Amino acid sequence: MSTNTATVQSLPPPRAHQGVLGWLRASLFSSPLNTLLTVLVAWLLLMAVPALIDWLFISANFNAQNAQECRQSGGACWAFIAEKHRLILFGVYPYDEQWRPLLASIILIAVIVCSCIRWFWKPFLGVIWIVALVVVGILMWGGVFGLSHVENSRWGGLPLTLILATFGIAVAFPFGLLLALGRRSHMPAVKALCVVYIELIRGVPLISLLFMSSVMLPLFLPEGFSIDKLLRAQIAIILFAAAYVAETVRGGLQAIPKGQYEGADSIGLSYWQQMRKIILPQALKVVIPPLVGIFISLFKDTSLVVIIGIFDLTQAAKTAVADAAWRGFSTEAYLFIAFIYFIFCYSISRYSQSLEKHLQTGYQR
Amino acid sequence: MTNKTSVPQAPKRRLSWNDPGFRALIYQVLILGIVGLGVWYLVSNTLHNLAIRNISTGFDFLHREAGFAIGESVIDYTPADTYGRAIWVGILNTLRVSVVGIIAATLFGTMLGIARLSKNWLVSRVASAYVEVMRNIPLLLQLFFWYAIITEVMPGPRSALNPIPGVFISNRGLKMPALQGDALDWMVAGLGLAIVAIIVLGHWAKKRQEATGIIFPLVRAALGLLVVLPVAGWLISGASLSLEMPVMKGFNFSGGISLSPEFVALLTGLIIYTSAFVAEVVRSGIQSVNRGQWEAAEAIGLPRRRLLRLVILPQALRVIVPPMTSQYLNLTKNSSLAVAVGYPDIVSVVNTTLNQTGQAIEGILIIMAAYLTVSLSISIFMNWYNKRIALVER
């Protein structure tokens, strides 16, 4: 190699790679195929987006008094949502008492948000959860502290969806943990039981479990003893989620190197000490992102309780749509609750992605 | 535990609490005992409840007359047929929507996944927006939405949308032209022959390439065979193929293939929802291939198509196949949401059956058995495929 060390003034980047024009060229028109794709997609967007915005906002009617008036405007009928939002959000909960489900929803959301902040990842988070769930129960049921009693057949809408999802994961998590440990156990009978349970539950759709809980649980129970519909659905959701939690945790357990188990054995820890102090903290850290994913899908799956006639957010929207006076606005109602579901699931999934980045640091060199 | 004090002096550790084997045995006996007791308790309750409610048990009801109509079926079915046949219709309907859904979701999802990685800013943004929105809205809600769109927003048959000649979209579903004539069987035979020929040709081409190094243009030959043989079949049969167009007759269409609003809503929902997940699987698979592999393949001068087929895809597939399997299983299980829009799948048919006969346990067992069979078949096939493409390590 020659050793020419004379300093050469570095040239500015070529014009074609600079500024807006450069960006356009690089990201939209870099090849004939790309240009074609850009034009095609842009054309599709031009066809769809202005029409959509027009329908959603510009020709939409926000304050019509009745369906007739709403239909004339030609756009979306948000007046329908304005009229029905309390039915959709809180179901048939007594009208004057609807501050209670509202407060309960806020508490549940607050606890979920707290669980997402790392500062709260301490044992007292468990206490917060227990207190919050008890307060939610008191608020929803009432019957104490001067609150009137509301039967849970009148619960509905958003709080019901939140309750089914949070109680579901809160109970399914420890159950799933035990199943995962059982599946990795050296005791053949325990292992077989866990494998059969997990595979059976994961092999069938949630709907069949919901049907099972609604028709078969009453048959299982002794004569004269019955549990209500909501609890039956909650049990089905817990049984379902536990199997998925178990498989995720198993993945985490498998990711722990053998040396960790041997190290724990060598200092003479018992099985439960070994799990509690060495294995589970590491395994759970690995699987936090997929566990968040399970929570998201559980949140979405609670909408299935519609099928056995429980009044969750989706069922509430369907009921609002069925009102004869406001017929034909189902698109608006479904978009409204789709938006609610999207806000929840999207923020949790974003959170999960950022968490993944945070947690990965320990494994990268 | 009090047992801790009972340490014998001789190594007769057989019955000591300190012996892990013994302890494990006790635990297992205890757990099995508890589970057994629980099951016995539930079963005895159930038998008692069935007895007082006068519900018969057993699968005899499968031979009785069903007496309810099913909206659509792949095989002939009338209400005079048995429950057994009705359930079989349900199973076939589940399979029909699952198979079509899996194929379409794979194709569409793969395109989306590649689009998300595109260097084209607009394309990748649109693809990611699609994936984010569809993944985060419950499938059931999407099904309700599509069903409402089809039945409420779409025009009646008289003013049906007609995007392509012969295809009509109305609130009665989708109508498409159907192929008719004797030539159909011949063309199917030609297609089968072409597939066999391609497999044989592939083996031969591989052997020849290993022996001589000459590359046979397999893709072009395969495409040629796929066109030529069915056309030959069509010619042999005397070209008796006709396209039957759907025509407006009275209040509805007749002729052609007709897809019910329920089927279209369910299929649309399943494809749109699942393809978002498939896109993510494909994207992560392609991204998992090291950049160095691309560079090395380019360095030895492989053309782009060959680079993808020989270097990138085999490595990406290893990452893609296992999660793809669970997406296929999810789609099949999610097809059970058919009951929400009234498509007669297995869950919906069995649900009607158990409402009529009261035999809930048998009904649920049939549903579970059907899904487990399908799930296991899909995972066995995908595991076989996975093993075939897995990394062979020395």
Contacts between the chains, C-beta under 8 A, distances in Angstrom:
chain1	res1	chain2	res2	distance
A	26	B	119	7.8
A	27	B	119	6.8
A	27	B	120	6.6
A	27	B	121	3.7
A	27	B	122	7.9
A	28	B	120	6.2
A	28	B	121	6.0
A	28	B	122	6.1
A	30	B	119	6.1
A	30	B	120	7.5
A	34	B	118	7.8
A	34	B	119	6.9
A	34	B	120	4.8
A	37	B	118	7.4
A	37	B	120	5.4
A	37	B	122	7.7
A	37	B	123	5.3
A	38	B	120	6.0
A	38	B	122	5.4
A	38	B	123	7.3
A	41	B	120	8.0
A	41	B	122	5.1
A	41	B	123	5.6
A	41	B	126	5.7
A	42	B	122	6.4
A	45	B	122	8.0
A	45	B	126	7.2
A	186	B	24	7.0
A	187	B	24	4.9
A	187	B	27	6.3
A	187	B	28	5.0
A	188	B	28	7.6
A	189	B	28	4.1
A	189	B	31	6.8
A	189	B	32	5.4
A	190	B	27	7.3
A	190	B	28	6.0
A	190	B	31	5.8
A	193	B	31	7.2
A	193	B	32	7.8
A	193	B	35	6.4
A	200	B	368	7.3
A	200	B	372	7.4
A	203	B	368	7.6
A	203	B	371	6.0
A	203	B	372	4.5
A	203	B	375	4.5
A	203	B	376	7.3
A	204	B	333	7.1
A	204	B	367	7.0
A	204	B	368	5.0
A	204	B	371	4.7
A	204	B	372	6.7
A	204	B	375	8.0
A	205	B	333	3.9
A	205	B	334	7.0
A	205	B	336	4.0
A	205	B	337	8.0
A	205	B	347	7.2
A	205	B	371	6.3
A	206	B	333	7.8
A	207	B	336	4.6
A	207	B	337	6.7
A	207	B	339	6.7
A	207	B	347	5.8
A	208	B	336	6.8
A	208	B	347	6.4
A	208	B	364	6.4
A	208	B	367	4.6
A	208	B	368	6.2
A	208	B	371	7.0
A	211	B	347	7.4
A	211	B	351	6.6
A	211	B	364	6.5
A	211	B	367	7.6
A	212	B	364	4.9
A	215	B	354	6.8
A	215	B	360	4.1
A	215	B	364	7.4
A	216	B	46	7.9
A	216	B	360	5.6
A	216	B	361	6.5
A	216	B	364	6.3
A	218	B	49	7.5
A	219	B	45	7.3
A	219	B	46	4.8
A	219	B	49	4.8
A	219	B	50	6.8
A	219	B	360	6.8
A	219	B	361	7.3
A	220	B	42	4.6
A	220	B	45	5.6
A	220	B	46	5.7
A	221	B	45	6.1
A	221	B	49	8.0
A	222	B	45	5.3
A	222	B	48	7.9
A	223	B	45	7.8
A	223	B	48	6.5
A	223	B	49	6.5
A	223	B	52	6.9
A	296	B	136	7.5
A	300	B	136	7.8
A	300	B	137	7.5
A	300	B	138	4.0
A	300	B	139	7.3
A	301	B	138	7.3
A	303	B	138	4.2
A	303	B	140	4.6
A	303	B	141	6.0
A	304	B	140	5.9
A	304	B	337	7.3
A	306	B	140	6.6
A	306	B	340	6.9
A	307	B	337	8.0
A	307	B	339	6.1
A	307	B	340	6.2
A	314	B	138	7.1
A	314	B	140	6.2
A	314	B	141	5.7
A	314	B	144	7.2
A	317	B	144	8.0
A	318	B	144	6.9
A	321	B	148	7.7
A	328	B	152	6.0
A	330	B	144	7.5
A	330	B	145	7.9
A	330	B	148	4.0
A	330	B	152	6.1
A	331	B	145	7.2
A	331	B	148	6.2
A	331	B	149	6.8
A	331	B	152	7.7
A	331	B	153	6.8
A	334	B	141	6.1
A	334	B	144	5.8
A	334	B	145	4.5
A	334	B	148	6.5
A	335	B	145	7.8
A	337	B	141	6.5
A	338	B	137	4.8
A	338	B	141	5.6
A	338	B	142	7.8
A	338	B	145	7.1
A	341	B	136	6.8
A	341	B	137	5.4
A	341	B	138	5.8
A	341	B	141	6.7
A	342	B	133	6.6
A	342	B	136	4.9
A	342	B	137	5.6
A	345	B	135	7.6
A	345	B	136	3.6
A	345	B	137	7.5
A	346	B	132	6.4
A	346	B	136	4.7
A	349	B	132	7.9
A	349	B	135	7.4
A	349	B	136	6.5
